[in-house]
Amino acid sequence: MINANRIHKALASPLRRNILVWLKSPADAFPAGYVDFGHGVPAHTIQTRSGRSQSTVSAHLAVLVEAKLLVSTRVGQWMFLSRNEEVIRTFADQVYRHL
């Protein structure tokens, strides 16, 4: 089940929309040196690309995770993020059908 209001709130920020775009094609959006262990993109890599502080990016990522647009996976001390394609697709379908 998706929460459309949370998703709309999450999409209201240009930075959060950029993060979703970057994670759609991480190989194109991030430098060749970023590490991908099959869990997504490390949070610090997103922070570096954004040029914003760690605390600012963490707050934006938390909103995206809360809206279920991103999936976070902790591996040891690292936090990896990837898009939740099922939720994105369901939300897009709802917007298409109802607007």
C-alpha positions in Angstrom: 0.0 0.0 0.0 1.4 3.4 -0.9 0.7 6.7 0.9 0.2 9.2 -2.0 0.3 12.2 0.3 3.8 11.2 1.6 5.0 10.6 -1.9 3.7 14.0 -3.1 5.5 15.6 -0.1 8.7 13.8 -1.0 8.5 14.8 -4.6 8.0 18.5 -3.7 11.8 18.9 -3.2 14.0 19.4 -6.3 16.9 17.7 -4.4 14.8 14.6 -3.7 13.6 14.4 -7.3 17.3 14.7 -8.4 18.2 11.8 -6.0 15.5 9.6 -7.6 16.8 10.5 -11.1 20.4 9.8 -10.1 19.4 6.4 -8.7 17.5 5.5 -11.8 20.9 5.2 -13.7 23.6 5.2 -11.0 26.4 4.2 -13.4 25.7 7.4 -15.4 25.0 9.7 -12.4 28.0 8.8 -10.2 31.7 8.7 -10.9 33.2 5.4 -12.0 34.9 5.0 -8.6 31.6 4.7 -6.6 31.3 1.3 -5.0 28.3 -0.9 -5.8 28.0 -4.1 -3.8 24.6 -5.0 -5.4 22.8 -3.1 -2.6 22.4 0.3 -4.3 24.4 3.5 -3.9 26.2 4.4 -0.7 24.6 7.3 1.1 27.9 9.2 1.2 28.1 9.0 -2.6 24.7 10.7 -2.9 25.8 13.3 -0.4 29.0 14.0 -2.4 27.1 14.4 -5.7 24.5 16.7 -4.1 27.2 19.1 -2.7 25.0 19.4 0.5 25.9 18.6 4.1 25.6 15.1 5.4 22.8 16.1 7.8 20.8 17.8 5.0 21.1 14.8 2.7 20.3 12.4 5.5 17.1 14.3 6.2 16.1 14.2 2.5 16.9 10.5 2.2 14.8 9.8 5.3 11.8 11.5 3.6 12.3 9.4 0.5 12.6 6.2 2.6 9.5 7.1 4.7 7.5 7.6 1.5 8.8 4.2 0.4 10.3 5.6 -2.8 13.8 4.4 -1.7 14.9 1.2 0.0 17.7 1.5 2.4 20.0 -1.5 3.2 22.6 -1.4 5.9 25.7 -3.4 5.4 28.1 -3.1 8.3 28.6 0.6 8.8 27.4 1.5 5.3 24.0 2.6 4.2 23.0 1.8 0.6 20.0 3.2 -1.2 18.1 2.1 -4.2 14.8 3.0 -5.9 11.7 1.1 -5.0 10.5 0.6 -8.5 7.3 -1.1 -7.5 6.1 1.8 -5.4 7.2 4.3 -8.1 5.3 2.4 -10.8 2.2 2.0 -8.6 2.2 5.8 -7.8 2.7 6.7 -11.4 -0.2 4.5 -12.5 -2.5 6.0 -9.8 -1.6 9.5 -11.0 -2.3 8.6 -14.6 -5.7 6.9 -13.7 -7.0 9.6 -11.3 -5.7 12.9 -12.7 
